[in-house]
Amino acid sequence: MLKNFSSPDVLYALASLALAFLVAYFGTPLAKELAVKCRCFDIPDGNRKLHSVPVPYFGGLAIFVGFSVAFLLFSYMLTGTLPSELVV
């Protein structure tokens, strides 16, 4: 297991984990508002879908944005540059 929890790499990883959680947590209501404005709902059909009321899409969008922000920040903090695949 890790013996030194105060090493910069571990602290960066914990910071990126916390950042991903916070972005996803606070971004979920914003994604819900966007789904309501776009009228993007999963409508229950009575057969396959178990929910009884329409559920807005885009919850996964908040999680994706949180992961992406944390990944880019963590990558930048460790290497000093962004991944070359993202640079245009």
N, C-alpha and C positions, 0 to 999 in steps of 0.2 A: 504494500500500500504506500501511499505518499507519506514521506517522513517530514517534509518541510512544507507546511501549508502557507508559509509566508513568502514563498518564491514568487517572483513576478509573473511567471506563466500561470500559476494556480490562481493568483489574484486576478489576472486578466480573464481567465476562464470563468471565475465566479462573477466578475463584473459583467461579462457578456451574457451569462445566464440570467442575472438579475435584470439586465437591460431588455433581453428578449421577453422575459415575463412581463415587465412593466409596459412595454410597447404593445404586446398582445392584449394585456388586461385593459389598458385604457383605449386601445384601438378597436376593441370589440363593439362597444356602444356606437362608435363612429361608423363602423362597418354596417351595423344594424340600421342606423339612420340612412346610410347610402342605399341599402337594399330596399328600405321602405320608399325612399324617393324614386328609385328605379322600378319599383313594384316587382322585385325579384323574390318571390316566395315559393316555398315548396308546399304545394296544396295537397292535403291528404285526400287519397282516392278511395279509402275504405278497404282496399285489398292488401297492398304491400306496405303502405305507410302507417305506422302505429300512432302518430300524433293526431290530435283531434282538432287542432287549430293550425292555420297557416304559419309556417316558420320561415323567417327571412334567411336568405342565403348570405354569403360573404363572411361568415364567421371564420372560415379558413383563411380568408384574405388577411385578417388581422394577425393570425398566427404566422403566416408566410412573411408578412412585412416585419414582424418582430424578429423572426429567425434571420431574415436577410440583413437587417440593420445590425444585429449582434454579430453575425458572421463577418460583415464588412469591417466593423469596428475592431473586432478581435484580430482579424487578418492584418489590418493596418497597424494595430498596436504591436504585433509580433514582428512583422517584417518591415514596416515603414512604408509599404506601398500597397496599393490595391491589387487584387489578383489580375494578371495580365489578360485573362479571358474577358474581363469586364471593361477594360479600357478600349475606347473606340477612337 
